[in-house]
Amino acid sequence: MKLNFDIDLVYLWCDGSDPEFQRKKLEAFEKTNKSLLNKDGLVNARFVNSDELKYSLRSAEKYAPWIRNIYIVTYEQVPAWLNTKHPKIKIIDHKDIIPQKYLPTFNSNVIEIFLPMIPDLSEHFLYANDDMFFWGDVEKDFFFNENGAPICRVIRRKAKNVHSIYSITINNAYNLVSERFPDKDIKYWPHHGIDGYRRSDFLECLNCFKEEIMETASHTFRDTNDVQRMIVNFYAIAAKGATVKEVARRKWYQKFLPFTEENAYTSCRISKMKQFRGKDFKLFCINDGNKTKDKDRKYMQEMLEEKFPQKSAYEL
């Protein structure tokens, strides 16, 4: 299926090891009502920089060369190795899209709310964290259907543990949309990979749930009252003609099946990634975490260098 519209790619990125970033984070923390903070939103793994973005950009150049522009959303930082003069690369500072009253923020849920405010962002765009990679050739119709609506890759929702802040914020999003559209089946869980969005859907959703979402914007660090970005996926499924593709649960991934729509994607902790070396997927996410050791990050970089040995045009 040939899709003719432009598609941009958006990343969030920070270098949490930068002393100036750490100073600003600590300063913001000291001004926050600590009794309201969820510790999960403060863990260092959320801010660690292991140069994943460099390899993710290599993967985009190799496997999705049709991407129009690449927006890197960051907080007064630029990767030292990045070729900012490349015509596709656009650096977006938080202040360019987030109202001053919500800054500074160290809450990805907040930053994601304001993605559609990126100047000149295409109607159709992909969103990725810097630890997400294109692992094989993909075309536009991997992310959008023939009507231009996003293809939402999700896991069928079963009884979920909603004790982690990540799960709670997704549950908050689920409850809002299911209450608004009680006749729609949105019993899903995110696949935690590169997702497609329509800017107009995103803005419409933000307007539909403005009060709840703007409360999220006021939280400098992750909070159990946050509404996670998955609300836009739920809304697109319930109201905007998005296509649902259920992906396999983790036990399927570990069988290393050849690529199908059902096992197109996998995600793993860095410490578990050895079992996926040399396997074929369309998308791959490598999660840092509290238990990740430096030796694990070193192995990850070796594996990524093996997979993507050639510098991209986005590097100096």
N, C-alpha and C positions, 0 to 999 in steps of 0.2 A: 504494500500500500504506500503510495507516494504522497507525502505530506509536504506542502509548499511553504508553510509559515516558518518564520524565524523562531529559534529557541535559544535562550540565554542560559547560562549556568551560574549559580550563586553559591558561594562558600562563606561560612563563618570561619575566622581564623584569629588566633592570638598566640603570642609567645609568653607563656606563663613563667618562664625562667628569667625573663627580663627584669632586672632589679627595679626599674621605674614602674613597670606594670605591677609588680608585687607591692611597691610602696602605695600606689593608687588603690589597689585592692584592700590593703590593710587600712588605709585612711577611710575608705568607704565602709569597711566593716566596723570600725570604731564609732561611726556615726549612726549605725543601724541598731534598732532595738533587738539585741541579741536573743532575748527570750522568745522571739518570733521566728528565729532562723532554724531551718532544717540543716543539720550538719552535712547531709548528702550534697547540698548545693555548694559546699565549700571545699570539697575534696580536691587535692592537687591534681589528680588525674584528669579533671575537667579542663585544666589549663596547661597541661604538659605539651611541649612542642618537640616532636621527634622527626620533623621534616616530612611528615606524611603528605602535606600539601604539595610538595615538590613532585612526589610520585603520583599523586592523584591528578595533577596537571599533565604529567607525562601520559597517564592512562587516558585522559580526555583527548589529548592530541592524537593518540594512536587509535583509539577505538570509537571516538565520537567527533571526528573532524568537522562535522556539520554545525557544531555549536557556533553561534554568532559572536557573542561577547561573554566574557568571564568576569563576574563581579566578585571581589574579595572584600567582605565586610569585616572591618577590624577597628580597634580602638587605639588610634594614634600610633600605629605600628605598621611596618612594611617588611616582609621577609627580605633579608640581606641579599639573597640569591635571585630575587625576582626581577625580571626584565619589565619594568613598569612602562617602558616606551613601546612595548608590543601593542599594536592597535586593538587587539582583543581584550587586553587586560585593563580593568577599571578598578581602582582602589576606592572603596566607599567607607568613610569614617562614620562611626556611630552618630556623630552630630549632624551628618548629612541627611539622616532619615529618622532619627529619634528626637522628639521634642526635648528641649533643654531640661524641663522639669523632671524628666525621668532619667537623667544622666548624673553621674556615671552609672552604668549597669554592668553587672557581672553575671547576669541571668540570661541564658540562651533563650529561654521562653519569651523574654521581653524582646530581644533582638529580632527573633523570628517574626513577631507580630508586625514589625515595620518593614519587612522585606519588600512588599509591593510599593513602598515609597521610594525605592531606588530610582533615580532619574533615568529616563529612557529605557527602563527595563521592558523587555518584550512581553507581549500578552501571554505567551507560553514560555515557561522557564522551568529549569530543573534546580532543585535545592539539594546541597550535599554538605555534610560535615567534612572536615579535612581528612578524616580517617576512612573515607568511603572512596572506592575505586571502581572504574570501569575495568572489568577483568576479561572482556571479550568484545567483539564487534557488536555495536548496537545501532539501530536506526531510530528515526524519530517516532515511528509507530510502535516502538517498544514502550514509550512513555505516554503516548496520546492516541486516542481512537480516531476513526475516520471523520467524526464530527468535531474534532479538536478538543474534546473533553479529556481530562487526565485518566490514565489507567492506574488505578490504585491497587498496589500489591499489598495484601493484608493477610493476617493469620486469623482463622475463625476463632472468635472469642468464646472461651469456655470460662469456668470458674478461675478467676485470676487473683493472685496475691497482690493486693493493692496497699501493701504496707510501705513499699519504697516510694520516695517522692516522685520518681519517674512514673510509676504506675498510677499514683494518686492523681497526678496532673492530667494524664490521659483519661482516667476515669471521669474527672471533672468535665473534660471536653465531651466525652461520650454521653454523660447525663444531660448536658445542655442540649445537644442535638437530638437525642432520643425523646426528650420532653417536647421539643418543638415539632418533631416529625414522628409521632408515635406509631404511624402505620408503615414506616420504612425500616427495612432490615439493615441495621448498621452494627451488628454484633461482631465487630472485628477488633483486631489488635494490630498495631503497626509492624511492618517488617524491618524497620530500622535500616533503610537504605536510601539511595538516591531516588527522590520523588519528583513527579511532574505536577505543575500547577498552572492554572490560568490566573493571571493577575486580577481579572475582573471577578472571578469566583472568590478569590482571597479577600478583596475589598468588600464584596457583598457580605461575606461571612463576618468580617470584622464589624460591619455596620449592624448586622443582625443580632450580634451578641456583644454590643459595644460596652455596656456597663461592666460585664464580667471580665472582658478582655482588658479593659483599661485598668481594672484593679490589678491584673497581672503586671501591667506596665509600671506600676508603682513599686514593685518589689525589686530591690537592688540585687538580691541573691535569690536563688530558687526557694519557693515557698509552697506549702501544701495547698494553698488556695489558688495557685497558678492554673491557667488553662493552657494546655499544651497545644502546639501547632497541629496536632492530629484533628483538631476541631475543623480545620479547613478540608481535610480529606473526608471526614464524616459528612460535612455539609455538601461537598461536591457529589458524594454518593447519594445522599438523600434528596437533593434539590436540583443538581446541575448536570445530570446525565453522565457522570463518571462511570467508567467500566471497572468492575471489581474482578480482580484475579487473586484467588486464594493461593498462597504459597505454602510449601510444605513446612512442617514443624522441624525442629532441630534434629530429631532422630532420623529423618530422611536425609538430611545433609550428610550425616556421618556414613552413609552408604556410598557416597561418592558416585551418584547416578550421573549418567551423561546428561547434558543440558536438555531441559524441557521447560515449558512455561511454569511448571510446578516447582522446579528446583533451580530457578534461574539465579538465585541469590543466596548468599550465606553471610552470617555474621558470627564472629567468635572473639573471645578474649585473646589478647596478644599471647598469653601463656599457653593457649590451646591451638595456635595457628599452625604448628608443625604438621598436624594431620591433614591440612589442606594444601600443602605445598605441591605444586604441579597439577592441581585439580582444575577442572574447567567450570567456570561460572560466568555469568554475564556481569554481575555486580558482586563486590566483596567489601565487607566492612570489618575493620580490625579495631576492636575496642580496647582502649586503655582502661585501667581500673585500679582500685586500691591495692590489690595483691600483685600488680605488675611489677616485675623487677627490672633493673637496668639490663640484665642479660637477655630478658625477653625483648626489650626494645631494640637491642643490638641485633638479635636474630631477625626481628621484623624488618629492620633496615637492610639486612643482607638479603632477605627474601624479596623485598621490593626492588632492590638493585638488580637482582637476578631477573626479575620479571620485566623491569623497565630500565635497561642499562643505558639507553640513549637519552642525552639531555634533550629537553623540549625547547622549542623556540621561546618559551616563556621564562627561560633561565638566562642569566648573564653568562 
